[in-house]
Amino acid sequence: MNQNIIAYNARVLVADARKALLLRNIGTAFDLDLEVEQVIEAPDNASTRSQGTDRPGRTASGSHRSSLGQADFHEQEEDRFSSMVAEKLEAICVDKQIDKLFVVAPPKALADLRRFMSETVRERIVAEYDKDLVNLPVDEIERHLSSS
């Protein structure tokens, strides 16, 4: 992160579609020491067959009939989780007076988070990185962010 150094007390959100870690740099800009402030996890998401037992609906248009697409319950749950993370992030930004925020997430999760983030949060984002690091230990996350 040469152009965007993670300064002391800056926050780093490391997330995917099921888990989010809010980290704070308690080290220096050149020697990261990330501390976990909050862990947000999505509730268990049952299999599609147990969530949606009905067959997709059908529609008629004149003499033509076609079936409607099956609802993607996992996609809906991921959207709900991204929305929840964005809301919590906004509350944290306001309450704790966060000035600098770095966001690290896989491309799809990053896009979903952006869609739900308020202007309050967006103003504080210094950099975004499309990496999937959420399931790594904190020292590995530090290593990845230091070498980027």
Residue pairs with C-beta under 8 A, 6 or more apart in sequence:
1 102
1 127
1 145
1 146
1 148
3 127
4 102
4 126
4 127
5 29
5 30
6 12
6 25
6 29
6 32
6 100
6 102
6 145
7 25
7 29
7 100
8 25
8 26
8 27
8 28
8 29
9 24
9 25
9 26
9 100
10 24
10 25
10 99
10 100
10 101
10 102
10 126
11 22
11 23
11 24
11 25
11 37
11 92
11 98
11 100
11 101
11 102
12 22
12 23
12 24
12 25
12 34
12 101
12 102
12 103
12 104
12 141
12 145
13 20
13 21
13 22
13 23
13 85
13 89
13 101
13 102
13 103
13 104
13 105
13 113
14 20
14 21
14 23
14 104
14 105
14 133
14 134
14 141
15 21
15 85
15 103
15 104
15 105
15 109
15 113
15 134
16 105
16 106
16 109
16 132
16 134
16 135
17 42
17 78
17 81
17 82
17 106
17 108
17 109
17 112
18 41
18 42
18 45
18 78
18 81
19 39
19 40
19 41
19 42
19 134
19 135
20 39
20 40
20 41
20 85
20 134
21 36
21 38
21 39
21 40
21 134
21 141
22 36
22 37
22 38
22 39
22 40
22 89
22 92
23 34
23 35
23 36
23 37
23 138
23 141
24 34
24 35
24 37
25 32
25 33
25 34
25 35
26 33
26 34
26 35
27 33
27 34
32 142
32 145
32 146
33 142
34 138
34 141
34 142
34 145
35 138
36 138
38 88
38 92
40 84
40 85
40 88
42 77
42 78
42 80
42 81
45 73
45 74
45 77
48 70
48 72
48 73
48 74
51 73
52 70
52 71
52 73
56 67
56 68
56 69
56 70
56 71
57 67
57 68
58 65
58 66
58 67
58 68
59 65
59 66
59 67
59 68
78 109
78 112
79 112
82 109
82 112
82 113
82 115
82 116
83 116
85 113
85 116
86 113
86 116
86 117
86 118
86 121
87 116
89 101
89 117
89 121
90 117
90 118
90 120
90 121
92 98
93 101
93 120
93 121
93 124
94 120
98 124
99 124
100 124
100 126
101 121
101 124
101 125
101 126
102 125
102 126
102 127
102 128
102 129
102 145
103 110
103 113
103 125
103 127
103 128
103 129
104 128
104 129
104 131
104 133
104 141
104 145
105 113
105 128
105 129
105 130
105 131
105 132
105 134
106 130
106 131
106 132
107 130
110 128
110 130
114 122
129 145
129 148
131 144
131 148
133 140
133 141
133 144
133 145
136 144
